[in-house]
Amino acid sequence: MENLFGYNLDQCQQLMQDLGEPKFRGKQLFQWLYDKGAESLDACTNLPEKLRRRMAETMVIDHGEVVRRQRDPEDGTEKLLIRFADGECIETVLMRYRYGLSLCVSSQVGCAMGCAFCASTRGGVVRDLSAGEIASQIFWAQAVSGERVSRVVVMGIGEPLANFDNLLAFIELANNGFGIGQRKITVSTCGLVPKMDELAAKKLEINLAVSLHAPTQQIREGIMPVAKRYPLPELLQACARYFKQTGRRITFEYALMDGVNDRPEDAAELIRLFRHQNIHINLIRLNPISDGVIAGSRRVDDFAKTLQDGGINCTVRRRIGKNIDAACGQLRHRTQQETR
């Protein structure tokens, strides 16, 4: 059966024309898929019943299913484990802020990047998610919360730029289907330099976040294997090109790890690298992961003050979901262990 969820507007319109229907039926279908959140073809009530029956012979609307749900009683953060038709599972996290609901979505089943501090990379990458599978995370977030998602961060399981075409297709669905503005979509990358250049050429208005996590090449390649392929100087040059081509300021993600990247000399090196540059550093309190070997830093506030005193625009990310499996990939990893 062909899954319609993931079709863009052009595909919906072409489908209707192929079925001998007027083009406007395609827009109606597109609205049902995303804006109205139809769970089945039967729900698309302004499509003729005869057409719906004909479509149902070979087509479905499939979002996967939520198989586990966790909610932090303190801050309302929720994590959903979604299983798709092939049995593979991914996570999505609903985060509540004063401006509304923000959603962290996964882009792959598993991850090949091998970062030492991340649970999602355990077991490697299984496969890419389709645009529809990424978008299904918005569907489920809205379905279980009863709220509209106002912002999306592609920072869940997987390396988004390693799934480049499906990422771009998802951004189109989030923007045109769910009505989420491009400036409210953030894509994170470990630093796949050629794909960063390719993304810059698209001149989208999205936000780009680069997982930096270290001020030097030596430290970075010790915790992020991708740094051996794309060394820090090469990555920073790509960031400069991205800013020049798009005019969009880059955010550098920096998870503070005890004794690894949180020393005064590490802060000094960041100041040397970024002083007088139009960038933002987002300091992250590392969420603990089961059987993790890297501990979170206890010097976050001091580190932030040092950067700010050195003229660096930085903030400390609000820590949420501490009472659930909030670390990226942790719920999936725990579920796999439990079902073995």
C-alpha positions in Angstrom: 0.0 0.0 0.0 1.3 3.5 -0.9 1.6 5.8 2.1 0.3 9.2 1.3 1.7 10.8 4.4 4.9 12.5 3.1 3.4 13.7 -0.2 4.0 17.3 -0.9 1.5 19.6 -2.6 2.8 19.0 -6.1 2.6 15.2 -5.5 -0.9 15.5 -4.2 -2.1 17.5 -7.2 -0.4 15.1 -9.6 -2.0 12.2 -7.9 -5.4 13.6 -8.3 -4.8 14.4 -12.0 -3.6 10.8 -12.5 -6.9 9.7 -11.0 -8.8 11.9 -13.4 -9.8 14.4 -10.7 -9.5 18.2 -10.8 -6.3 19.6 -9.5 -7.9 21.4 -6.5 -8.6 18.0 -5.0 -4.9 17.7 -4.5 -4.8 20.8 -2.3 -7.7 19.4 -0.3 -5.8 16.1 0.3 -2.7 18.1 1.2 -4.6 20.1 3.8 -6.1 16.9 5.3 -2.7 15.2 5.5 -1.0 18.0 7.5 -3.0 21.0 8.6 -6.1 18.9 9.6 -4.3 15.8 10.7 -6.4 13.2 9.1 -5.8 9.7 10.5 -7.3 7.9 7.5 -8.8 8.5 4.1 -12.3 8.2 5.6 -11.6 11.4 7.5 -11.0 13.4 4.3 -14.7 14.2 4.1 -14.6 16.9 1.4 -13.2 14.3 -1.0 -16.0 12.4 -2.8 -16.8 9.1 -1.1 -16.3 7.2 -4.4 -12.9 8.7 -4.7 -11.9 7.8 -1.2 -13.0 4.2 -1.7 -11.0 4.0 -4.9 -7.9 5.5 -3.2 -8.2 3.1 -0.2 -7.7 0.1 -2.5 -4.0 1.0 -2.9 -3.3 3.9 -0.6 -3.2 4.6 3.2 -2.4 7.4 5.6 0.1 5.9 8.0 2.0 7.7 10.8 3.4 4.7 12.5 2.3 4.2 16.2 3.4 5.5 19.6 4.5 2.5 21.6 5.9 4.3 24.7 5.3 7.7 26.2 7.1 9.4 29.1 6.2 12.7 30.7 8.3 14.7 33.2 6.0 15.8 36.0 8.1 18.8 36.8 8.3 20.6 33.4 5.8 18.7 31.2 8.5 17.5 28.8 7.3 14.4 26.9 9.2 11.8 25.0 7.5 9.6 22.5 8.8 6.3 21.0 7.3 5.8 17.6 7.4 2.5 15.7 7.1 2.4 11.9 5.8 -0.3 9.6 9.1 -2.1 9.4 9.4 -2.4 13.2 12.1 0.3 13.6 11.7 2.9 16.4 12.7 6.5 16.8 12.1 9.2 19.4 10.7 12.6 19.4 10.6 15.1 22.4 7.9 17.7 23.1 9.3 20.7 25.0 7.0 23.3 26.5 8.2 26.9 26.5 6.4 30.2 27.2 6.0 30.8 23.4 4.5 27.4 22.8 5.4 23.8 21.9 8.8 23.0 20.5 9.5 19.6 19.0 12.9 17.8 18.7 12.6 15.3 15.8 14.8 12.4 14.7 16.1 12.2 11.1 17.5 8.6 11.1 17.0 5.3 12.8 20.3 5.2 14.8 23.3 7.3 14.0 26.7 6.7 12.4 28.5 9.7 13.9 29.8 7.9 17.0 29.9 10.8 19.5 31.1 9.6 22.8 28.5 11.4 24.9 25.4 10.4 22.9 23.2 7.3 23.3 21.7 7.5 19.8 24.8 6.3 18.1 24.9 3.0 19.9 24.4 0.2 17.4 25.2 2.6 14.5 22.8 3.8 11.8 20.0 1.4 10.6 18.4 3.6 7.9 17.3 7.0 6.9 13.9 8.3 7.8 11.6 9.4 4.9 10.3 12.9 4.8 6.9 11.5 5.9 8.5 9.6 8.8 10.1 12.8 10.1 6.9 14.7 9.6 4.9 12.0 11.5 6.7 13.2 14.6 4.9 16.5 14.3 1.6 14.7 13.7 2.0 12.6 16.9 3.2 15.5 19.0 0.1 17.5 18.1 -2.2 14.4 18.5 -1.1 13.5 22.0 -0.8 17.1 23.3 -3.8 18.7 21.7 -1.5 21.7 20.9 0.0 23.1 17.7 3.8 22.7 17.3 5.2 26.1 16.8 9.0 25.3 16.5 11.0 22.3 15.3 14.6 21.4 16.0 16.1 18.6 14.0 18.3 17.5 16.8 17.1 14.0 17.6 18.4 10.6 16.6 20.6 10.8 13.5 22.7 13.2 11.5 20.3 15.3 9.5 22.7 16.3 6.8 23.5 12.7 6.1 19.8 12.3 5.1 19.9 15.5 3.0 17.2 15.0 0.4 14.6 13.8 2.9 15.6 16.6 5.3 14.8 19.2 2.6 11.5 17.5 1.8 10.6 17.5 5.5 11.4 21.2 5.8 8.9 21.8 2.9 6.2 19.7 4.7 6.8 21.4 8.0 6.6 24.9 6.4 3.9 24.5 3.8 1.9 21.6 5.4 2.0 22.3 9.1 2.5 26.1 8.8 5.8 26.3 10.7 7.9 29.2 9.4 11.4 28.4 8.2 12.9 30.7 10.8 11.3 28.5 13.5 13.1 25.4 12.2 16.6 24.6 13.4 18.8 21.9 11.8 21.7 20.5 13.8 24.8 18.9 12.3 28.0 17.4 13.6 29.8 19.2 10.8 29.5 17.5 7.4 31.3 20.2 5.5 30.2 19.4 1.9 26.6 19.1 2.9 26.8 22.4 4.8 28.0 24.1 1.6 25.1 22.4 -0.3 22.6 23.6 2.3 24.0 27.1 2.1 23.4 27.1 -1.6 19.7 26.5 -1.0 19.5 29.9 0.8 16.8 28.7 3.2 15.8 30.9 6.2 16.2 28.0 8.7 18.6 28.2 11.6 21.8 26.1 11.6 23.3 24.7 14.8 26.7 23.1 14.6 27.7 20.5 17.3 31.0 21.9 18.3 31.6 20.5 21.8 35.3 21.3 21.9 37.6 24.3 21.3 40.5 22.4 19.8 41.0 19.7 17.1 42.6 17.3 19.6 39.7 17.4 22.1 37.1 17.3 19.3 38.4 14.3 17.5 38.6 12.5 20.9 34.9 12.7 21.4 33.6 13.2 17.9 35.0 10.9 15.2 33.6 13.1 12.4 36.4 15.6 13.3 39.0 13.3 11.8 37.3 13.6 8.5 36.5 17.3 8.7 39.0 19.0 11.0 38.0 22.0 13.1 39.7 24.6 10.9 37.9 23.2 7.9 34.6 23.2 9.8 35.0 26.8 10.9 35.7 27.9 7.3 32.5 26.2 6.2 30.6 28.0 8.9 32.0 31.3 7.7 30.9 30.5 4.1 27.4 29.5 5.3 27.0 32.9 7.1 28.3 34.8 4.1 26.0 33.1 1.7 22.8 33.0 3.8 23.2 35.9 6.3 21.9 33.5 9.0 23.9 33.4 12.2 25.1 30.0 13.3 24.7 28.6 16.8 27.4 26.4 18.2 26.2 23.6 20.5 28.6 22.9 23.4 27.8 20.2 25.9 30.0 20.6 28.9 31.8 17.5 30.1 33.7 17.2 33.3 37.4 17.5 32.8 37.1 17.2 29.0 36.1 20.6 27.6 35.0 22.7 30.7 38.4 24.0 31.9 39.3 27.7 32.0 41.8 27.2 29.1 38.9 25.7 27.0 36.9 28.9 27.6 39.9 31.0 26.7 40.3 29.1 23.5 36.7 29.6 22.5 37.1 33.3 23.2 40.1 33.4 20.9 38.2 31.5 18.1 35.0 33.6 18.2 35.6 37.0 19.6 34.1 39.7 17.4 32.2 37.1 15.3 28.5 37.1 14.8 27.9 33.7 16.4 26.1 32.3 19.4 27.3 29.5 21.7 24.6 27.4 23.4 26.0 25.7 26.5 24.4 22.4 27.3 24.1 20.6 30.7 24.8 17.1 29.6 22.0 14.7 30.4 23.3 11.5 32.0 22.9 8.3 29.9 22.8 4.8 31.3 26.3 3.2 31.4 27.7 6.5 30.1 31.4 7.1 30.5 31.4 10.9 30.3 30.1 13.0 33.2 28.4 16.3 32.9 30.3 19.4 34.1 29.6 21.1 37.4 31.1 24.3 36.1 28.5 25.4 33.6 27.7 28.8 35.2 31.3 29.8 35.7 32.1 28.7 32.1 29.3 30.8 30.8 30.4 33.9 32.7 33.9 33.5 31.4 32.7 33.5 27.8 30.3 36.4 28.4 33.1 38.4 30.0 35.2 37.7 27.0 32.6 39.2 24.6 31.0 35.9 23.4 27.3 35.8 22.9 26.3 32.7 24.9 23.4 31.2 26.9 23.0 28.1 29.0 20.3 25.8 27.6 17.4 25.2 30.0 17.7 21.7 31.2 14.4 19.8 30.8 13.2 16.3 31.0 15.7 15.3 33.7 13.2 12.9 35.3 12.7 10.8 32.1 14.9 9.2 29.4 15.6 12.7 28.0 19.1 12.2 26.5 19.0 11.7 22.8 18.5 8.0 21.9 18.2 6.9 25.5 14.5 5.6 25.4 15.1 3.7 22.2 18.3 2.2 23.6 16.6 1.2 26.9 13.6 -0.3 25.0 16.0 -2.4 22.8 17.7 -3.7 25.9 14.4 -4.6 27.6 13.1 -6.5 24.6 16.2 -8.6 23.9 
